[in-house]
């Protein structure tokens, strides 16, 4: 379904189109009569009755362009929902892994070990990009511990293998990074489409206002002020709102 701003513009635009087509012949003939009286030798009049119809076609084209880009935005929103879901799922996996890792380090090496050895301070972030940064930092610290030899567990005789844990985190981070990149691409695509829509909105509004004002002016010039009084259209859209 079109956005409310587009629906409003369609409603107003259709009223302007109907007025332009309804009054084109009568207003045009009156204008031609008036203009014929001031023609100089060798000059000819264009078919003024066609002008409102041509501008009506222009407005119709602008409205069609706006509707098309509005539909494109709606389709992109639907398509982009799945990548965001994958991002959120991947972030949830990383979050759970880091929670378990912090608990495991504090149990195995003593309270505060996760903060000291892995740099995990305070509450874990819920924002996926920030969580990915923290996860990468924790993974790097784990790799450093593996390279230099992990600390001894608090319980004598217990041996801990940190490598599978680091590998699991790396795998989860890779899925999260891939999902974040896809979401970023979608956001750039959405921004580009929104720019197209903003331009279409501006063109549609400009044409609608111009045609409505011109129609009123033609009616006055044609000596038909009663028609001009009936051509009042609610064109008070906020710029770019659709």
Phi and psi in degrees as GROMACS dihedral restraints (atoms count N, CA, C in turn):
[ dihedral_restraints ]
;  ai    aj    ak    al  type     phi  dphi    fc
    3     4     5     6     1   -60.1    20    10
    4     5     6     7     1   155.5    20    10
    6     7     8     9     1   -67.1    20    10
    7     8     9    10     1   161.8    20    10
    9    10    11    12     1   -61.5    20    10
   10    11    12    13     1   -40.0    20    10
   12    13    14    15     1   -61.2    20    10
   13    14    15    16     1   -38.4    20    10
   15    16    17    18     1   -70.8    20    10
   16    17    18    19     1   -39.8    20    10
   18    19    20    21     1   -60.5    20    10
   19    20    21    22     1   -42.5    20    10
   21    22    23    24     1   -61.9    20    10
   22    23    24    25     1   -42.8    20    10
   24    25    26    27     1   -68.1    20    10
   25    26    27    28     1   -35.3    20    10
   27    28    29    30     1   -64.0    20    10
   28    29    30    31     1   -42.9    20    10
   30    31    32    33     1   -62.6    20    10
   31    32    33    34     1   -48.3    20    10
   33    34    35    36     1   -67.5    20    10
   34    35    36    37     1   -42.4    20    10
   36    37    38    39     1   -61.5    20    10
   37    38    39    40     1   -40.3    20    10
   39    40    41    42     1   -64.6    20    10
   40    41    42    43     1   -35.2    20    10
   42    43    44    45     1   -66.0    20    10
   43    44    45    46     1   -40.4    20    10
   45    46    47    48     1   -67.5    20    10
   46    47    48    49     1   -41.4    20    10
   48    49    50    51     1   -60.5    20    10
   49    50    51    52     1   -44.6    20    10
   51    52    53    54     1   -62.1    20    10
   52    53    54    55     1   -41.4    20    10
   54    55    56    57     1   -66.2    20    10
   55    56    57    58     1   -43.2    20    10
   57    58    59    60     1   -61.5    20    10
   58    59    60    61     1   -43.4    20    10
   60    61    62    63     1   -74.9    20    10
   61    62    63    64     1   -31.7    20    10
   63    64    65    66     1   -71.1    20    10
   64    65    66    67     1   -37.3    20    10
   66    67    68    69     1  -101.0    20    10
   67    68    69    70     1    -1.1    20    10
   69    70    71    72     1   -57.7    20    10
   70    71    72    73     1   -48.0    20    10
   72    73    74    75     1   -67.0    20    10
   73    74    75    76     1   -51.5    20    10
   75    76    77    78     1   -64.1    20    10
   76    77    78    79     1   -47.6    20    10
   78    79    80    81     1   -65.9    20    10
   79    80    81    82     1   -43.0    20    10
   81    82    83    84     1   -61.8    20    10
   82    83    84    85     1   -42.3    20    10
   84    85    86    87     1   -65.3    20    10
   85    86    87    88     1   -40.4    20    10
   87    88    89    90     1   -62.7    20    10
   88    89    90    91     1   -43.4    20    10
   90    91    92    93     1   -63.9    20    10
   91    92    93    94     1   -41.2    20    10
   93    94    95    96     1   -63.4    20    10
   94    95    96    97     1   -37.5    20    10
   96    97    98    99     1   -63.1    20    10
   97    98    99   100     1   -44.5    20    10
   99   100   101   102     1   -66.4    20    10
  100   101   102   103     1   -42.2    20    10
  102   103   104   105     1   -73.3    20    10
  103   104   105   106     1   -29.8    20    10
  105   106   107   108     1   -61.7    20    10
  106   107   108   109     1   -28.4    20    10
  108   109   110   111     1   -71.8    20    10
  109   110   111   112     1   -16.1    20    10
  111   112   113   114     1  -114.8    20    10
  112   113   114   115     1    10.9    20    10
  114   115   116   117     1   -67.3    20    10
  115   116   117   118     1   142.1    20    10
  117   118   119   120     1   -97.2    20    10
  118   119   120   121     1   167.4    20    10
  120   121   122   123     1   -56.0    20    10
  121   122   123   124     1   132.7    20    10
  123   124   125   126     1    87.0    20    10
  124   125   126   127     1    -9.7    20    10
  126   127   128   129     1   -87.6    20    10
  127   128   129   130     1   147.6    20    10
  129   130   131   132     1  -129.0    20    10
  130   131   132   133     1   155.1    20    10
  132   133   134   135     1   -93.2    20    10
  133   134   135   136     1   138.9    20    10
  135   136   137   138     1   -72.6    20    10
  136   137   138   139     1   169.9    20    10
  138   139   140   141     1   -79.5    20    10
  139   140   141   142     1    92.1    20    10
  141   142   143   144     1   -64.1    20    10
  142   143   144   145     1   -24.8    20    10
  144   145   146   147     1   -65.3    20    10
  145   146   147   148     1   -17.7    20    10
  147   148   149   150     1   -84.6    20    10
  148   149   150   151     1   -21.3    20    10
  150   151   152   153     1   -58.7    20    10
  151   152   153   154     1   -50.9    20    10
  153   154   155   156     1   -60.1    20    10
  154   155   156   157     1   -34.1    20    10
  156   157   158   159     1   -69.0    20    10
  157   158   159   160     1   -38.8    20    10
  159   160   161   162     1   -67.8    20    10
  160   161   162   163     1   -42.5    20    10
  162   163   164   165     1   -67.6    20    10
  163   164   165   166     1   -31.2    20    10
  165   166   167   168     1   -64.4    20    10
  166   167   168   169     1   -39.4    20    10
  168   169   170   171     1   -62.9    20    10
  169   170   171   172     1   -40.4    20    10
  171   172   173   174     1   -61.7    20    10
  172   173   174   175     1   -45.0    20    10
  174   175   176   177     1   -63.3    20    10
  175   176   177   178     1   -40.7    20    10
  177   178   179   180     1   -61.1    20    10
  178   179   180   181     1   -40.0    20    10
  180   181   182   183     1   -65.6    20    10
  181   182   183   184     1   -41.3    20    10
  183   184   185   186     1   -63.2    20    10
  184   185   186   187     1   -39.8    20    10
  186   187   188   189     1   -65.7    20    10
  187   188   189   190     1   -39.8    20    10
  189   190   191   192     1   -64.8    20    10
  190   191   192   193     1   -40.5    20    10
  192   193   194   195     1   -63.0    20    10
  193   194   195   196     1   -40.1    20    10
  195   196   197   198     1   -66.1    20    10
  196   197   198   199     1   -43.9    20    10
  198   199   200   201     1   -62.0    20    10
  199   200   201   202     1   -39.9    20    10
  201   202   203   204     1   -64.3    20    10
  202   203   204   205     1   -45.4    20    10
  204   205   206   207     1   -71.9    20    10
  205   206   207   208     1   -29.7    20    10
  207   208   209   210     1   -65.1    20    10
  208   209   210   211     1   -40.7    20    10
  210   211   212   213     1   -65.2    20    10
  211   212   213   214     1   -36.7    20    10
  213   214   215   216     1   -62.6    20    10
  214   215   216   217     1   -41.7    20    10
  216   217   218   219     1   -63.5    20    10
  217   218   219   220     1   -42.6    20    10
  219   220   221   222     1   -62.7    20    10
  220   221   222   223     1   -42.7    20    10
  222   223   224   225     1   -64.0    20    10
  223   224   225   226     1   -39.2    20    10
  225   226   227   228     1   -65.8    20    10
  226   227   228   229     1   -38.1    20    10
  228   229   230   231     1   -61.7    20    10
  229   230   231   232     1   -39.0    20    10
  231   232   233   234     1   -68.2    20    10
  232   233   234   235     1   -44.8    20    10
  234   235   236   237     1   -65.5    20    10
  235   236   237   238     1   -32.9    20    10
  237   238   239   240     1   -82.2    20    10
  238   239   240   241     1    -6.6    20    10
  240   241   242   243     1   -66.8    20    10
  241   242   243   244     1   -39.8    20    10
  243   244   245   246     1   -66.3    20    10
  244   245   246   247     1   -45.1    20    10
  246   247   248   249     1   -59.3    20    10
  247   248   249   250     1   -37.6    20    10
  249   250   251   252     1   -66.3    20    10
  250   251   252   253     1   -36.5    20    10
  252   253   254   255     1   -64.8    20    10
  253   254   255   256     1   -42.2    20    10
  255   256   257   258     1   -64.2    20    10
  256   257   258   259     1   -38.2    20    10
  258   259   260   261     1   -62.0    20    10
  259   260   261   262     1   -45.7    20    10
  261   262   263   264     1   -66.4    20    10
  262   263   264   265     1   -38.7    20    10
  264   265   266   267     1   -65.4    20    10
  265   266   267   268     1   -43.0    20    10
  267   268   269   270     1   -65.4    20    10
  268   269   270   271     1   -39.4    20    10
  270   271   272   273     1   -64.9    20    10
  271   272   273   274     1   -38.4    20    10
  273   274   275   276     1   -64.0    20    10
  274   275   276   277     1   -37.1    20    10
  276   277   278   279     1   -65.9    20    10
  277   278   279   280     1   -44.4    20    10
  279   280   281   282     1   -63.0    20    10
  280   281   282   283     1   -42.1    20    10
  282   283   284   285     1   -59.4    20    10
  283   284   285   286     1   -49.2    20    10
  285   286   287   288     1   -61.8    20    10
  286   287   288   289     1   -40.2    20    10
  288   289   290   291     1   -63.0    20    10
  289   290   291   292     1   -43.1    20    10
  291   292   293   294     1   -67.3    20    10
  292   293   294   295     1   -36.4    20    10
  294   295   296   297     1   -61.4    20    10
  295   296   297   298     1   -47.5    20    10
  297   298   299   300     1   -65.3    20    10
  298   299   300   301     1   -37.0    20    10
  300   301   302   303     1   -65.7    20    10
  301   302   303   304     1   -43.0    20    10
  303   304   305   306     1   -62.7    20    10
  304   305   306   307     1   -44.8    20    10
  306   307   308   309     1   -61.6    20    10
  307   308   309   310     1   -43.2    20    10
  309   310   311   312     1   -63.2    20    10
  310   311   312   313     1   -42.0    20    10
  312   313   314   315     1   -67.2    20    10
  313   314   315   316     1   -41.7    20    10
  315   316   317   318     1   -66.1    20    10
  316   317   318   319     1   -34.8    20    10
  318   319   320   321     1   -73.7    20    10
  319   320   321   322     1   -44.1    20    10
  321   322   323   324     1   -76.0    20    10
  322   323   324   325     1   -38.5    20    10
  324   325   326   327     1  -115.9    20    10
  325   326   327   328     1     1.6    20    10
  327   328   329   330     1   108.6    20    10
  328   329   330   331     1   153.3    20    10
  330   331   332   333     1   -55.2    20    10
  331   332   333   334     1   137.6    20    10
  333   334   335   336     1    85.3    20    10
  334   335   336   337     1    -1.1    20    10
  336   337   338   339     1   -66.0    20    10
  337   338   339   340     1   -36.6    20    10
  339   340   341   342     1   -63.7    20    10
  340   341   342   343     1   -37.5    20    10
  342   343   344   345     1   -70.2    20    10
  343   344   345   346     1   -43.8    20    10
  345   346   347   348     1   -71.3    20    10
  346   347   348   349     1   -44.3    20    10
  348   349   350   351     1   -90.2    20    10
  349   350   351   352     1   -30.5    20    10
  351   352   353   354     1  -114.4    20    10
  352   353   354   355     1    -8.9    20    10
  354   355   356   357     1    75.5    20    10
  355   356   357   358     1    23.1    20    10
  357   358   359   360     1   -91.5    20    10
  358   359   360   361     1    94.1    20    10
  360   361   362   363     1  -110.5    20    10
  361   362   363   364     1   145.2    20    10
  363   364   365   366     1    66.5    20    10
  364   365   366   367     1  -163.3    20    10
  366   367   368   369     1   -77.2    20    10
  367   368   369   370     1   146.3    20    10
  369   370   371   372     1   -70.6    20    10
  370   371   372   373     1   140.1    20    10
  372   373   374   375     1   -71.1    20    10
  373   374   375   376     1   146.3    20    10
  375   376   377   378     1   -93.9    20    10
  376   377   378   379     1   -20.7    20    10
  378   379   380   381     1   -67.3    20    10
  379   380   381   382     1   123.0    20    10
  381   382   383   384     1   -55.1    20    10
  382   383   384   385     1   -47.0    20    10
  384   385   386   387     1   -62.2    20    10
  385   386   387   388     1   -41.3    20    10
  387   388   389   390     1   -67.2    20    10
  388   389   390   391     1   -38.3    20    10
  390   391   392   393     1   -63.7    20    10
  391   392   393   394     1   -38.6    20    10
  393   394   395   396     1   -64.0    20    10
  394   395   396   397     1   -39.4    20    10
  396   397   398   399     1   -64.2    20    10
  397   398   399   400     1   -44.6    20    10
  399   400   401   402     1   -63.7    20    10
  400   401   402   403     1   -44.1    20    10
  402   403   404   405     1   -59.1    20    10
  403   404   405   406     1   -39.5    20    10
  405   406   407   408     1   -65.7    20    10
  406   407   408   409     1   -40.3    20    10
  408   409   410   411     1   -62.1    20    10
  409   410   411   412     1   -44.8    20    10
  411   412   413   414     1   -64.0    20    10
  412   413   414   415     1   -40.9    20    10
  414   415   416   417     1   -62.6    20    10
  415   416   417   418     1   -42.6    20    10
  417   418   419   420     1   -61.6    20    10
  418   419   420   421     1   -40.9    20    10
  420   421   422   423     1   -65.7    20    10
  421   422   423   424     1   -38.0    20    10
  423   424   425   426     1   -62.4    20    10
  424   425   426   427     1   -43.7    20    10
  426   427   428   429     1   -62.8    20    10
  427   428   429   430     1   -37.1    20    10
  429   430   431   432     1   -64.8    20    10
  430   431   432   433     1   -40.5    20    10
  432   433   434   435     1   -63.3    20    10
  433   434   435   436     1   -41.1    20    10
  435   436   437   438     1   -64.7    20    10
  436   437   438   439     1   -39.4    20    10
  438   439   440   441     1   -69.8    20    10
  439   440   441   442     1   -36.3    20    10
  441   442   443   444     1   -95.9    20    10
  442   443   444   445     1    -4.5    20    10
  444   445   446   447     1    96.0    20    10
  445   446   447   448     1   117.7    20    10
  447   448   449   450     1   -68.7    20    10
  448   449   450   451     1   157.1    20    10
  450   451   452   453     1   -67.6    20    10
  451   452   453   454     1   163.2    20    10
  453   454   455   456     1   -76.5    20    10
  454   455   456   457     1   138.5    20    10
  456   457   458   459     1   -65.2    20    10
  457   458   459   460     1   158.5    20    10
  459   460   461   462     1   -67.4    20    10
  460   461   462   463     1   -30.5    20    10
  462   463   464   465     1   -91.2    20    10
  463   464   465   466     1   118.4    20    10
  465   466   467   468     1   -59.5    20    10
  466   467   468   469     1   140.8    20    10
  468   469   470   471     1    87.0    20    10
  469   470   471   472     1   -13.6    20    10
  471   472   473   474     1   -82.1    20    10
  472   473   474   475     1   130.4    20    10
  474   475   476   477     1  -112.2    20    10
  475   476   477   478     1   131.1    20    10
  477   478   479   480     1  -113.9    20    10
  478   479   480   481     1   135.2    20    10
  480   481   482   483     1  -107.9    20    10
  481   482   483   484     1   103.8    20    10
  483   484   485   486     1   -84.8    20    10
  484   485   486   487     1   -13.1    20    10
  486   487   488   489     1   -64.5    20    10
  487   488   489   490     1   -45.4    20    10
  489   490   491   492     1   -60.5    20    10
  490   491   492   493     1   -34.5    20    10
  492   493   494   495     1   -66.1    20    10
  493   494   495   496     1   -42.1    20    10
  495   496   497   498     1   -66.2    20    10
  496   497   498   499     1   -40.2    20    10
  498   499   500   501     1   -63.2    20    10
  499   500   501   502     1   -40.0    20    10
  501   502   503   504     1   -64.6    20    10
  502   503   504   505     1   -42.1    20    10
  504   505   506   507     1   -64.3    20    10
  505   506   507   508     1   -40.5    20    10
  507   508   509   510     1   -61.1    20    10
  508   509   510   511     1   -41.4    20    10
  510   511   512   513     1   -64.5    20    10
  511   512   513   514     1   -43.6    20    10
  513   514   515   516     1   -66.2    20    10
  514   515   516   517     1   -38.6    20    10
  516   517   518   519     1   -66.3    20    10
  517   518   519   520     1   -35.7    20    10
  519   520   521   522     1   -63.2    20    10
  520   521   522   523     1   -41.4    20    10
  522   523   524   525     1   -65.6    20    10
  523   524   525   526     1   -40.0    20    10
  525   526   527   528     1   -66.4    20    10
  526   527   528   529     1   -42.9    20    10
  528   529   530   531     1   -61.8    20    10
  529   530   531   532     1   -40.9    20    10
  531   532   533   534     1   -64.1    20    10
  532   533   534   535     1   -42.6    20    10
  534   535   536   537     1   -66.7    20    10
  535   536   537   538     1   -40.0    20    10
  537   538   539   540     1   -63.3    20    10
  538   539   540   541     1   -39.8    20    10
  540   541   542   543     1   -65.1    20    10
  541   542   543   544     1   -39.6    20    10
  543   544   545   546     1   -65.3    20    10
  544   545   546   547     1   -41.0    20    10
  546   547   548   549     1   -64.7    20    10
  547   548   549   550     1   -39.7    20    10
  549   550   551   552     1   -62.6    20    10
  550   551   552   553     1   -41.9    20    10
  552   553   554   555     1   -62.8    20    10
  553   554   555   556     1   -41.3    20    10
  555   556   557   558     1   -64.1    20    10
  556   557   558   559     1   -38.5    20    10
  558   559   560   561     1   -65.5    20    10
  559   560   561   562     1   -39.5    20    10
  561   562   563   564     1   -64.3    20    10
  562   563   564   565     1   -41.0    20    10
  564   565   566   567     1   -62.9    20    10
  565   566   567   568     1   -42.3    20    10
  567   568   569   570     1   -65.2    20    10
  568   569   570   571     1   -38.5    20    10
  570   571   572   573     1   -63.8    20    10
  571   572   573   574     1   -41.1    20    10
  573   574   575   576     1   -64.6    20    10
  574   575   576   577     1   -41.7    20    10
  576   577   578   579     1   -67.3    20    10
  577   578   579   580     1   -36.2    20    10
  579   580   581   582     1   -64.6    20    10
  580   581   582   583     1   -35.9    20    10
  582   583   584   585     1   -62.6    20    10
  583   584   585   586     1   -40.6    20    10
  585   586   587   588     1   -62.4    20    10
  586   587   588   589     1   -41.0    20    10
  588   589   590   591     1   -66.8    20    10
  589   590   591   592     1   -41.4    20    10
  591   592   593   594     1   -58.3    20    10
  592   593   594   595     1   -41.9    20    10
  594   595   596   597     1   -66.0    20    10
  595   596   597   598     1   -39.7    20    10
  597   598   599   600     1   -66.6    20    10
  598   599   600   601     1   -38.3    20    10
  600   601   602   603     1   -62.7    20    10
  601   602   603   604     1   -46.3    20    10
  603   604   605   606     1   -62.6    20    10
  604   605   606   607     1   -43.1    20    10
  606   607   608   609     1   -64.8    20    10
  607   608   609   610     1   -40.8    20    10
  609   610   611   612     1   -65.6    20    10
  610   611   612   613     1   -46.0    20    10
  612   613   614   615     1   -64.2    20    10
  613   614   615   616     1   -42.9    20    10
  615   616   617   618     1   -62.5    20    10
  616   617   618   619     1   -43.3    20    10
  618   619   620   621     1   -68.8    20    10
  619   620   621   622     1   -41.3    20    10
  621   622   623   624     1   -64.0    20    10
  622   623   624   625     1   -45.8    20    10
  624   625   626   627     1   -64.2    20    10
  625   626   627   628     1   -42.4    20    10
  627   628   629   630     1   -63.7    20    10
  628   629   630   631     1   -43.5    20    10
  630   631   632   633     1   -68.7    20    10
  631   632   633   634     1   -41.8    20    10
  633   634   635   636     1   -61.3    20    10
  634   635   636   637     1   -45.5    20    10
  636   637   638   639     1   -65.6    20    10
  637   638   639   640     1   -40.5    20    10
  639   640   641   642     1   -65.5    20    10
  640   641   642   643     1   -40.0    20    10
  642   643   644   645     1   -59.8    20    10
  643   644   645   646     1   -44.1    20    10
  645   646   647   648     1   -63.6    20    10
  646   647   648   649     1   -41.6    20    10
  648   649   650   651     1   -63.3    20    10
  649   650   651   652     1   -43.8    20    10
  651   652   653   654     1   -60.6    20    10
  652   653   654   655     1   -41.1    20    10
  654   655   656   657     1   -61.9    20    10
  655   656   657   658     1   -43.2    20    10
  657   658   659   660     1   -64.3    20    10
  658   659   660   661     1   -44.7    20    10
  660   661   662   663     1   -63.6    20    10
  661   662   663   664     1   -31.1    20    10
  663   664   665   666     1   -80.9    20    10
  664   665   666   667     1    -3.6    20    10
  666   667   668   669     1    77.7    20    10
  667   668   669   670     1    29.6    20    10
  669   670   671   672     1  -123.3    20    10
  670   671   672   673     1    63.0    20    10
  672   673   674   675     1   -63.6    20    10
  673   674   675   676     1   -25.9    20    10
  675   676   677   678     1   -64.9    20    10
  676   677   678   679     1   -33.2    20    10
  678   679   680   681     1   -70.3    20    10
  679   680   681   682     1   -39.1    20    10
  681   682   683   684     1   -61.6    20    10
  682   683   684   685     1   -38.8    20    10
  684   685   686   687     1   -64.2    20    10
  685   686   687   688     1   -27.4    20    10
  687   688   689   690     1   -82.8    20    10
  688   689   690   691     1    -7.8    20    10
  690   691   692   693     1   -97.2    20    10
  691   692   693   694     1    69.8    20    10
  693   694   695   696     1  -117.9    20    10
  694   695   696   697     1   115.5    20    10
  696   697   698   699     1  -120.6    20    10
  697   698   699   700     1   138.0    20    10
  699   700   701   702     1   -75.0    20    10
  700   701   702   703     1    88.6    20    10
  702   703   704   705     1  -106.9    20    10
  703   704   705   706     1    32.8    20    10
  705   706   707   708     1   -90.5    20    10
  706   707   708   709     1    49.2    20    10
  708   709   710   711     1   -75.4    20    10
  709   710   711   712     1   143.2    20    10
  711   712   713   714     1   -67.7    20    10
  712   713   714   715     1   142.2    20    10
  714   715   716   717     1   -58.8    20    10
  715   716   717   718     1   125.4    20    10
  717   718   719   720     1    80.3    20    10
  718   719   720   721     1    -3.0    20    10
  720   721   722   723     1   -79.0    20    10
  721   722   723   724     1   125.6    20    10
